[in-house]
């Protein structure tokens, strides 16, 4: 691989790193931030869900538009610039309604850039395995964002730190070559992508509903039930993101199984995470289970997204993939709020176990057709 291509991959990694660091700095602590403007657990769930509700439409729309225009970088840069501005303005959201509106606008802004950047990384060079190392910087960005939020240790300053991370990502994206992709203009493309991959999307949706429900109450369990401080919550989540980073890099060079198999394994193993989280009563005891979820997330995210890009229009399919995650991120907090209100935080963990088992039952129906070709392309 030429030096120029190596440099391009490095700049994509840096841009990806800052993109996800900016998102994570706020997203993982949003339940705690929301609790500062309202005491109602259901309202906290609505505020958390509003961000993802906006992403649902934004990711599908801009992912499809990126394929139609064949211009990935335009959307990447526009999204990073918008996020830098919007997240800075979130600092001034000091009541329920203002915070709700701020999170909706932030969801739209992040949806502009996520599918095009993943497609851009996948198309950057002929060796698709290297794209897995780029995806690993999603996890490294999450780690850095969580650490940055923990260092800030202030719910207002977290928004400003996030805005700064997006601005750094925008500066990094200026060094990426402004390439063009083949335009995908056929009508009905989004519908065909959904129909042809329905078992993958349904299993992803179910898994993530359970996971997001658990993540909605986990920071509250840690701080309220286990006495953790904000920086200790950061330490817990580092176990998740650090593991995902390592495993995603191993996938680029060491883990040689089909992408469909990776996805199915990632879905099924997630259930063990929430069994463990339901049983622990000290904040540091959650760390092994957060490491396990990092392992499973690496498998299902790389396996699912790469399988889609190898067999479908790239930005459209990753847009649906990301929006499916966002749909779950709407349903999950609402389910968590209702269940926690009626039965307590631990009940949410058992809900996650049940629904993830159902997700695995759907995932086993995903056909392996095309996996051999996909493996050849990845190699």
N, C-alpha and C positions, 0 to 999 in steps of 0.2 A: 504494500500500500504506500502510495506516495506521501511525501512529507505534507503536501497541501491537503490531501484527504485526511491525514492524521490530525492536522490542525483543525480541520473542519469538525471532525468528531469531538475534539477537545472543546471547541467553542459551543457545540451542541450540548455537551455534558454540563458546561458551566451555566448556559442559559436554562437548561432543564433544572439544574440544582437551585438556582435563584427563584425560578417559577414556583417550584413546590415548597421551597423554604418560606416564601411569602404566604402561600396558602395555609401551610401547616401552622405557622406562628399564631394565627387567629383561630383556625378551625378546631384544633384539638382543645382549645380552652374556651370555646364559645359557650358551653353550658355554664362555666364559672362566670364568664363575662355577663351572660344574660341574667344570671342570678343576682347581679348587682343592680339591675333595673326592675326586676320583678321577683316576688317570692313564690309565684304560682308555677308549679312544675309543668303544667300543661302549656302555659305561655312560654316557658323556656323551650319546650319541645317545638312549638310553632316557630320561634325565632331561629332555632337551629335548622329546622326543616326549610325555612324560606330561602336560604342560600341555595340549597340543592334544587328546590322547585324552579328557581330561575335558571339554573344550569341545565335542566332537562331540555328546555326549548332552545337555549343558546347553543349547546353543544351539537345538537342535531342540525340546527339551522346553519351554523357556521362551519361545521364539519362538511356538510353537503356542499355549501358554497365554496369551500376550499377546493373540493374535487372539481366542481364546475369551472372555476377560474384557473385551476392548475397553478395557483400562486400561494404557497404555504406561508412564506415568510411575512407577507403583508399582514396576515391575521395574527401571527405570533407577535409581531411588534405592536400592532394595534391593541391587542389584549394586554400586553405587559404595560404599555403606557396608560391604558384605562385603569388597570389595577393599581398602579402607583398613585394615581390621583384619588380614586374611590376609597382605597383603604386608608389613606391619610385623612380623608373627610370623615371616615367612620369614627375617628377619635372624638368627634363632637356629638356623637349619638349618646345621649344621657337619659333617655326615657324609652319606654317599651315601643312606642310607635315609630320613633326616629330610628332606633336600632333595627327594627323590622324592615323598614324601607332601605336602610343602608345595606343590610345583608342581601336583599333582593337585587339591588344594583350591583353589588360585588359578585353575586352569582352569575349575572349576565356577562360581566367583564371577564371572569375567569373562563367561561364557556367559549369565548371567542378564540382562545389560544391553545387550549389543551389538545383537541384532536389534530389540528394542523402541525403542531410541534412533534407529536408522536409520529405522524406520517412523514414529516420532513426527516426525522432521524432514521426511519426505516429505509427511506429512499436515498440516503446520503452516499451510500457506497454499495458495492456488489456483495460484500460479506455480511449477510444479515445477522450472523451471530454477534457481531459487534454492536448491533442495535440493542441487544440485551444489556450490554454494559452501559449504554446510554440510559436505558430505562432504570438501571440501578441507581442513577442519580436522582430519580424520583424519591427513593427511600433516603438517600443521603441528604437531600433537600428537606425532607420531613424532619429528619434528625436535627439538622441545623436550625430549622424554624422553631422546633420545640425547645431546643437549648436557648435560642435567642429570646423566646418568650419567658423561659425560666429565669434568665439573667435579668430581663426587664422587670420581672416580678411585680408588674403593675398592669392592670387590665387596659388602661388608657395607652400607656407606652407601647403595648404589644401592637396596636394598630400602626403606630408610627414606624416601629421596627419592620413590620410587614411591608409597608409602603417603600421603605428604603431597599428592601430585598428585591421587590419588583423593579425598582429603578435600576438596580445593578444588573438584573436580568436583561432589561432593555438595552443597557450599554453593551452587554456581551453579545446580544443578537445583532448589533451593528457590524460585527466582524464576520457574520455568516454570509456565504455566497448566496446571492439572490437568484436561485435556480428556478426553473419552471418544470411542472409535471404535466403528464398527459391529461388533457381535460376529459372528465367523465360527465357527459351531458345526457345520457340516455334517461328518458322519463321512467318513473317508478322504481328507481334504483334503491331508494331507502326501504321501500316496501319489500323488495326482493331480498335485500340483506337481512331484514328481520325474519321473513318467512323461511329462508334457507338455513338460518341459524337459531331457530326458535328455542331449541332445547338448551343451547348455550346461554341465551339471554334470560330464559326463565330461571335456570339454576343460579345464574349470577345474581338475578334480582332477589331470589329467596335468600340466598346466602348473605347478601349484603343487607337485607332488611334485618336479619337477626344480628349481624355484626354491628350495624349502626345503632340499633336499639341498645345494645350493650355498651357501645362507646358513649352514648348519650348520658348514661347514668354512671359510668365508671369514674369519671373525674369527681362526681359528687360522692360516690362511695369512698373514694380515696381520701377526700378532704373532710367529709362529714362523719363517715363511719370509722375510718381508719386513722384519722388525725394527721393526714399528710399535708404538708405545705405545698405551695405552687411549684417550687423548684423540685420537690420530691416527686410530684406528678410528672415533671419533665424527665426525671431520671427513669421512671417506670417506662415511659414511652420510648426512650432511647433504646431500650432492649428490643423493642419492636422494629424500629427503623434500621438499627445497626445490623440486625439479623437479615432483614430483607435486602439490604445493600450487598452483603456478602453473598447471599444465595443467588441473587440476580447476576452478579459477576461470575459465579461458578457456572451458571447456565450458559454463559457466552462461550465457555471453553471446556467445561468438565462434565456437565450433566447432559447426557445424550439420550433423551427419550422424546417421544413425539409430543407436540404441543397440546394435543387433545388429552393425552395421558397426564401431562403436567396440570392441566386445568382441572381434571377430575380429582386428582390427588389433592390439589389445593382446596377444593370444595369440601371433600370428605373429612380431611384432617382438622378442619376448623372447629368442628363440633367439640373436640377434646379441650380446646382453649376455654370455652365457656363453662364446661363442667368444672374445670379447675378454679376459674374466677368465682364461681358460686360458693366454693368451699373455703377460700382463704379469708383470714381476718386481720392480716398485717399488710401494710402497703408494699413492703419489699417482697412479700411472698407472691405478688402478682407478676414479678419480672420474668420468671421462666415461661409463664403462659403468654406474656406479651412477646417474648422471643419466638415462641411457637407460632403465634399468629403472623409474625413477620415472615417466617419460613413458608407458611401456607399461602400468604398473600403473594409472595414472589412467584410461586408456582402457578397460581390461578391467573395472575395478571399477565405475566409473560406468555404463558400458554394460551390464554384466551385471546389476547390482543394480537399476537403473532399469527395464530391460526386464522383469525379474521382477515388480517392484512394480506396473507398469502393467497387467500381465495376470494377476496372481494375488493371493491374500490376502497382504498386505504383510509382516507379521511372520513368518508361516510360511515364505514363500518366501525372505526374507532370512535366516531361521534356517537353512534348508537350504543356502543360499549360503555362509553363514559356517561351517557345520559341514563343508561340503565342503572349504573351506580348511583347517579343523582336521584332517580326515582326512588330507589331504596333508601336514600338519605333523606327523603321526604317522609316516607312511610315509617321508617325505623324510629325516628324521634317521637312521632305521634304515638306509635305503639308503646314506646318506652314510657312516655308521660302517663298514658292511661293505665298501664300495668303497674308502674311504680306507685301511682296514686292509690290504686286499689290494694296492691299486695306487697309493695316494697321493692327495693332495688334488686335483691337477690332473685326475685321472681323473673325479672327481665333476663337474667342470665339463663335460666331454665327455658324461657321462651326462645332464646337464641339457639339453644341446643336442638330443640324440637324442629324449628324451621330450617336449620342447616341440614339436619338429617333428611328432611323432605327435598332440599336442594340437591343433595347427593343422589337421591333416587331419580331425580330428573336428569342430572348430569350423565349418569351411566347410559342414557339413551342417545347421547351425542355420537354420531357415526364417526368412525376413524377414516372414512374415505378422504383421500387427499393428504393423509398424514405422511405417507412416504414421500410424496412430492414436496410436501412442506419441509420435511427433514432435509431433503436434497437441496432445497432453496436455502435453508438455514445454514447448511454446511458450506 
